[in-house]
Amino acid sequence: MSESDVTRDGIEGARPGREARTGERAGRRRRGRGRGRGRGEQPMVPDAEFSSYYGKPVLNKPTWKPLDIAGYLYLGGLAGASSLLAAGGQVTGRPWLAVSAKLGAAGAVSLSLVALVHDLGRPARFLNMLRVFKPTSPMSVGSWLLAGYAPLALTAAATEVAGRYRLLGSAATAGSAVLGPAVATYTAVLLSDTAVPSWHEGHRQLPFVFAGSAATAASGLALAAAPAAEAGPARRMAVLGAALELGAFQAMKRRMGLSAEPFEQGGPRVLLRAAEALTAGGAALSVFSARHRGVALTAGAALLTGSAALRFGVFHAGVASAEDPRYTVVPQRERLATRGPETP
């Protein structure tokens, strides 16, 4: 060793001035003696800006197929809320409302399963997800929810069409209504459980956003399919669902901070602005749809389309946030700065 020795306690005998400069001082040096004296330190490199290694994302973006999974999110919500509306129609003596909602739920859950299996690649992969039940895994819980809900929704619709086995049909309708709200919202928990910034940071409000979106979709289908005399519950559900969806989404964006930026950029912005306009417009039209069939059809189409636009917008915003490392690293730095240095 030379003038300084390395020990377990650090470097002994080191001359002052040999310490490495870090942070802002690392990019500066003093001028030489003579002409440079008195001018102080001058920056030799520009201030550091945020970047990632080789410009690569910190996270791997989701590999889900957009049409399959965004469609799965939408159809699952439509099915779950329709089952709830079907049970309400059956209990209150509105047979046409109950029939249209049961058929809508059965069709939507069937298409959602097709979309899910298409994304997985083959049906055996979905069956493998049912080999174990993990209460701590949203994907496992969701798979079992879907496996329990789909037969009930299909049975309720089949007995209604056949006009037989009324007791079985009533039991299936009640069972699907019990599971319906969970089916409509568990996909929000599934998205929030990922590391994707624009999904994960919205974990508190996203289930409420999806619940409202599911309600508007189901009410839109009922407004378009059921006679106006029986569509009172659908009209009320449209107004309440729109208020929940729009209010929760705005609250979610305010809470998310930087991670909400992808909702206001590019394609997701177009989809989400369209969703807001269609949902608000459809809910407003539903109030005046009792006497005009054309208004009911227009309101139903607007609500269905608005709900779909919201699901696709949320999906694509999440993918965009995973592609930009800023949405992963900057919030982490802010949380560390807020927490402050840890004391040993």
C-alpha positions as CSV (number, residue, x, y, z in Angstrom):
1,M,0.0,0.0,0.0
2,S,1.1,3.6,-0.5
3,E,0.3,6.6,1.7
4,S,-3.2,5.5,2.4
5,D,-4.2,2.0,3.7
6,V,-7.5,0.3,3.1
7,T,-8.9,-1.2,6.4
8,R,-12.2,-2.6,7.5
9,D,-13.2,0.9,8.7
10,G,-12.3,2.6,5.4
11,I,-9.2,4.4,4.0
12,E,-6.7,5.6,6.6
13,G,-4.1,8.3,5.8
14,A,-5.9,9.5,2.7
15,R,-5.0,13.0,1.6
16,P,-7.8,15.6,1.5
17,G,-9.0,16.2,-2.0
18,R,-8.9,12.5,-3.0
19,E,-12.5,12.0,-2.3
20,A,-14.6,11.3,-5.4
21,R,-17.1,14.1,-6.3
22,T,-20.6,13.0,-6.8
23,G,-23.8,14.5,-8.0
24,E,-23.7,18.0,-9.4
25,R,-20.0,18.5,-8.4
26,A,-19.0,15.5,-10.5
27,G,-19.5,17.4,-13.7
28,R,-17.5,20.5,-12.7
29,R,-13.8,21.3,-12.3
30,R,-11.8,24.4,-11.3
31,R,-9.9,26.4,-13.8
32,G,-6.1,26.4,-13.6
33,R,-4.1,28.9,-11.6
34,G,-3.6,32.3,-13.1
35,R,-6.2,33.5,-15.6
36,G,-8.9,31.2,-14.4
37,R,-8.6,32.1,-10.7
38,G,-11.6,33.9,-9.3
39,R,-14.0,32.6,-11.9
40,G,-15.2,29.7,-9.8
41,E,-16.3,26.4,-11.1
42,Q,-17.7,26.1,-14.6
43,P,-20.0,23.3,-15.8
44,M,-18.3,21.0,-18.3
45,V,-21.3,18.9,-19.1
46,P,-25.1,19.7,-19.3
47,D,-27.3,18.9,-16.4
48,A,-28.4,15.2,-16.3
49,E,-31.8,14.4,-17.7
50,F,-34.0,11.4,-17.2
51,S,-33.2,8.4,-19.4
52,S,-33.1,4.6,-19.2
53,Y,-30.5,2.1,-20.2
54,Y,-30.2,2.3,-24.0
55,G,-33.6,3.9,-24.1
56,K,-35.2,0.6,-23.3
57,P,-38.4,0.4,-21.1
58,V,-38.0,-0.7,-17.5
59,L,-41.0,-3.0,-17.8
60,N,-42.0,-5.5,-20.4
61,K,-45.2,-4.2,-21.9
62,P,-48.2,-6.6,-21.7
63,T,-48.3,-9.2,-24.5
64,W,-52.0,-9.5,-24.4
65,K,-53.8,-9.0,-27.8
66,P,-55.6,-5.7,-27.6
67,L,-58.8,-6.8,-29.4
68,D,-59.1,-10.0,-27.3
69,I,-58.3,-8.7,-23.8
70,A,-59.9,-5.2,-24.1
71,G,-62.9,-7.0,-25.6
72,Y,-62.8,-9.5,-22.7
73,L,-62.8,-6.6,-20.2
74,Y,-65.9,-5.1,-21.9
75,L,-67.9,-8.2,-22.4
76,G,-67.3,-9.5,-18.9
77,G,-68.7,-6.2,-17.5
78,L,-71.7,-6.3,-19.8
79,A,-72.5,-9.9,-18.8
80,G,-72.2,-9.4,-15.1
81,A,-74.3,-6.2,-14.9
82,S,-76.9,-7.8,-17.3
83,S,-77.4,-10.7,-14.9
84,L,-78.1,-8.2,-12.1
85,L,-80.6,-6.4,-14.3
86,A,-82.2,-9.7,-15.3
87,A,-82.8,-10.7,-11.7
88,G,-84.4,-7.3,-11.1
89,G,-86.7,-7.6,-14.1
90,Q,-87.8,-11.1,-13.0
91,V,-88.5,-10.0,-9.4
92,T,-90.5,-6.9,-10.4
93,G,-92.6,-8.6,-13.1
94,R,-90.9,-7.3,-16.2
95,P,-90.6,-10.4,-18.3
96,W,-89.2,-8.7,-21.5
97,L,-86.6,-6.9,-19.6
98,A,-85.6,-10.1,-17.8
99,V,-85.4,-12.0,-21.1
100,S,-83.3,-9.5,-23.0
101,A,-80.9,-9.2,-20.0
102,K,-80.6,-12.9,-19.7
103,L,-79.8,-13.4,-23.4
104,G,-77.4,-10.5,-23.3
105,A,-75.6,-11.9,-20.3
106,A,-75.3,-15.4,-21.9
107,G,-74.1,-14.0,-25.2
108,A,-71.6,-11.6,-23.6
109,V,-70.0,-14.2,-21.4
110,S,-69.8,-16.7,-24.2
111,L,-68.0,-14.1,-26.4
112,S,-65.7,-13.1,-23.5
113,L,-64.7,-16.8,-23.0
114,V,-63.9,-17.0,-26.8
115,A,-61.8,-13.9,-26.6
116,L,-59.9,-15.1,-23.5
117,V,-59.2,-18.6,-25.0
118,H,-58.1,-17.0,-28.3
119,D,-55.6,-14.8,-26.4
120,L,-54.4,-17.9,-24.4
121,G,-53.9,-19.9,-27.6
122,R,-55.9,-23.0,-26.7
123,P,-58.7,-24.0,-24.3
124,A,-56.4,-26.3,-22.3
125,R,-54.6,-23.3,-20.9
126,F,-57.8,-21.9,-19.4
127,L,-58.5,-25.3,-17.9
128,N,-55.0,-25.4,-16.4
129,M,-55.8,-22.1,-14.6
130,L,-58.5,-24.0,-12.7
131,R,-56.2,-26.7,-11.4
132,V,-55.5,-24.7,-8.2
133,F,-57.4,-22.0,-6.3
134,K,-55.2,-19.1,-4.9
135,P,-57.2,-16.6,-3.0
136,T,-54.3,-14.1,-3.2
137,S,-54.2,-14.2,-7.0
138,P,-56.7,-12.1,-8.8
139,M,-56.2,-14.2,-12.0
140,S,-57.0,-17.4,-10.1
141,V,-60.0,-15.9,-8.3
142,G,-61.2,-14.4,-11.6
143,S,-60.9,-17.7,-13.5
144,W,-63.0,-19.5,-10.9
145,L,-65.5,-16.7,-10.9
146,L,-65.9,-17.0,-14.6
147,A,-66.1,-20.8,-14.4
148,G,-68.9,-20.6,-11.9
149,Y,-70.8,-17.7,-13.5
150,A,-70.9,-18.8,-17.1
151,P,-72.9,-22.0,-16.6
152,L,-75.4,-20.1,-14.4
153,A,-75.9,-17.3,-17.0
154,L,-76.2,-19.9,-19.9
155,T,-78.7,-22.0,-17.9
156,A,-80.8,-18.9,-17.1
157,A,-81.0,-18.0,-20.7
158,A,-81.6,-21.6,-22.0
159,T,-84.5,-22.2,-19.6
160,E,-86.0,-18.9,-20.6
161,V,-85.8,-19.7,-24.3
162,A,-87.1,-23.3,-23.8
163,G,-89.9,-22.2,-21.6
164,R,-89.3,-25.2,-19.3
165,Y,-87.6,-25.9,-16.0
166,R,-88.7,-22.6,-14.5
167,L,-87.5,-23.4,-11.0
168,L,-84.0,-24.3,-12.3
169,G,-84.0,-21.1,-14.4
170,S,-85.0,-18.9,-11.4
171,A,-82.2,-20.5,-9.3
172,A,-79.7,-19.9,-12.1
173,T,-80.8,-16.3,-12.5
174,A,-80.4,-15.7,-8.8
175,G,-77.0,-17.3,-8.8
176,S,-75.7,-15.3,-11.8
177,A,-77.0,-12.1,-10.2
178,V,-75.0,-12.9,-7.0
179,L,-71.8,-13.4,-9.0
180,G,-72.5,-10.8,-11.6
181,P,-71.0,-7.7,-9.7
182,A,-67.8,-9.6,-9.0
183,V,-67.5,-10.7,-12.7
184,A,-68.1,-7.1,-13.8
185,T,-65.3,-5.7,-11.6
186,Y,-62.7,-8.4,-11.0
187,T,-60.9,-7.4,-14.2
188,A,-60.1,-4.0,-12.7
189,V,-58.4,-5.8,-9.8
190,L,-56.6,-8.0,-12.3
191,L,-55.2,-5.0,-14.1
192,S,-54.3,-3.2,-10.9
193,D,-52.3,-6.2,-9.7
194,T,-49.8,-5.8,-12.5
195,A,-46.8,-3.5,-12.4
196,V,-48.1,-1.4,-15.4
197,P,-48.1,2.2,-14.0
198,S,-51.4,3.5,-15.4
199,W,-53.2,0.4,-14.2
200,H,-51.5,-0.1,-10.9
201,E,-51.6,3.5,-9.7
202,G,-55.4,3.5,-10.2
203,H,-56.1,0.5,-8.0
204,R,-58.4,2.3,-5.6
205,Q,-60.8,3.8,-8.1
206,L,-60.5,1.5,-11.1
207,P,-63.0,-1.1,-9.8
208,F,-65.6,1.7,-9.4
209,V,-64.9,2.9,-12.9
210,F,-65.4,-0.6,-14.3
211,A,-68.6,-1.1,-12.2
212,G,-70.1,2.1,-13.6
213,S,-69.0,1.1,-17.1
214,A,-70.6,-2.3,-16.8
215,A,-73.8,-0.7,-15.6
216,T,-74.0,1.7,-18.5
217,A,-73.3,-1.1,-21.0
218,A,-76.0,-3.4,-19.5
219,S,-78.6,-0.6,-19.3
220,G,-77.8,0.4,-22.9
221,L,-78.5,-3.1,-24.1
222,A,-81.7,-3.2,-22.1
223,L,-82.9,0.1,-23.4
224,A,-82.3,-1.1,-27.0
225,A,-84.0,-4.5,-26.5
226,A,-86.8,-4.1,-23.9
227,P,-90.0,-2.2,-24.4
228,A,-90.1,1.3,-22.9
229,A,-92.9,0.3,-20.5
230,E,-90.5,-2.2,-18.8
231,A,-87.2,-0.3,-19.1
232,G,-87.5,1.9,-16.0
233,P,-84.8,0.0,-14.1
234,A,-82.5,0.3,-17.1
235,R,-83.0,4.0,-17.3
236,R,-82.2,4.4,-13.6
237,M,-79.2,2.2,-14.0
238,A,-77.9,4.2,-16.9
239,V,-77.9,7.5,-15.0
240,L,-76.4,6.0,-11.8
241,G,-73.8,4.0,-13.8
242,A,-72.8,7.0,-15.9
243,A,-72.4,9.1,-12.7
244,L,-70.2,6.4,-11.1
245,E,-68.1,5.8,-14.1
246,L,-67.4,9.5,-14.9
247,G,-66.9,10.6,-11.3
248,A,-64.6,7.7,-10.4
249,F,-62.5,8.1,-13.5
250,Q,-61.9,11.8,-12.8
251,A,-61.1,11.1,-9.2
252,M,-58.7,8.3,-10.3
253,K,-56.8,10.6,-12.7
254,R,-56.4,13.3,-10.0
255,R,-55.0,10.8,-7.5
256,M,-52.6,9.2,-10.0
257,G,-50.6,12.3,-10.9
258,L,-47.9,11.6,-13.5
259,S,-49.2,8.1,-14.2
260,A,-52.4,9.5,-15.5
261,E,-50.6,11.2,-18.5
262,P,-51.1,8.3,-20.9
263,F,-54.9,8.8,-20.5
264,E,-54.5,12.2,-22.0
265,Q,-52.2,11.4,-24.9
266,G,-52.6,9.8,-28.4
267,G,-55.1,7.1,-29.1
268,P,-56.2,6.5,-25.5
269,R,-57.1,10.2,-25.2
270,V,-59.4,10.0,-28.3
271,L,-61.1,6.8,-27.0
272,L,-61.6,8.2,-23.5
273,R,-62.9,11.5,-24.6
274,A,-65.3,9.7,-26.9
275,A,-66.3,7.4,-23.9
276,E,-67.1,10.4,-21.8
277,A,-69.2,12.1,-24.5
278,L,-71.1,8.9,-25.4
279,T,-71.7,7.9,-21.8
280,A,-72.9,11.3,-20.7
281,G,-75.0,11.8,-23.8
282,G,-76.5,8.3,-23.6
283,A,-77.4,8.8,-19.9
284,A,-79.1,12.1,-20.7
285,L,-81.1,10.6,-23.6
286,S,-82.2,7.7,-21.5
287,V,-84.1,10.1,-19.2
288,F,-86.3,11.1,-22.2
289,S,-86.5,7.6,-23.8
290,A,-89.7,6.4,-22.1
291,R,-92.0,7.8,-24.9
292,H,-89.8,7.6,-28.0
293,R,-88.4,4.3,-29.2
294,G,-85.9,6.1,-31.4
295,V,-84.5,7.9,-28.5
296,A,-84.2,4.7,-26.5
297,L,-82.3,3.0,-29.4
298,T,-79.9,6.0,-29.7
299,A,-79.3,6.1,-25.9
300,G,-78.7,2.3,-25.8
301,A,-76.2,2.5,-28.7
302,A,-74.4,5.4,-27.2
303,L,-74.1,3.7,-23.8
304,L,-72.9,0.4,-25.3
305,T,-70.3,2.2,-27.5
306,G,-69.1,4.5,-24.7
307,S,-68.5,1.6,-22.3
308,A,-66.5,-0.2,-25.0
309,A,-64.4,2.9,-25.7
310,L,-63.6,3.3,-22.0
311,R,-62.3,-0.3,-21.7
312,F,-60.2,0.0,-24.9
313,G,-58.9,3.4,-23.8
314,V,-57.8,2.1,-20.4
315,F,-56.2,-0.9,-21.9
316,H,-54.1,1.1,-24.5
317,A,-53.2,3.7,-21.9
318,G,-51.7,1.0,-19.7
319,V,-49.6,-0.4,-22.6
320,A,-48.3,3.1,-23.4
321,S,-47.3,3.7,-19.7
322,A,-45.3,0.4,-19.7
323,E,-43.4,1.4,-22.8
324,D,-42.2,4.7,-21.3
325,P,-39.8,4.2,-18.3
326,R,-40.6,7.7,-17.0
327,Y,-43.9,6.5,-15.6
328,T,-42.2,3.7,-13.7
329,V,-39.1,5.5,-12.3
330,V,-40.3,9.0,-11.6
331,P,-43.1,8.0,-9.2
332,Q,-40.7,5.7,-7.4
333,R,-38.3,8.6,-6.9
334,E,-41.1,10.9,-5.7
335,R,-42.1,8.3,-3.1
336,L,-38.6,7.9,-1.9
337,A,-38.2,11.7,-1.6
338,T,-41.4,11.9,0.3
339,R,-40.4,9.1,2.6
340,G,-37.0,10.7,3.3
341,P,-33.7,9.0,4.2
342,E,-33.9,6.0,6.3
343,T,-32.0,6.1,9.6
344,P,-30.1,3.0,10.7
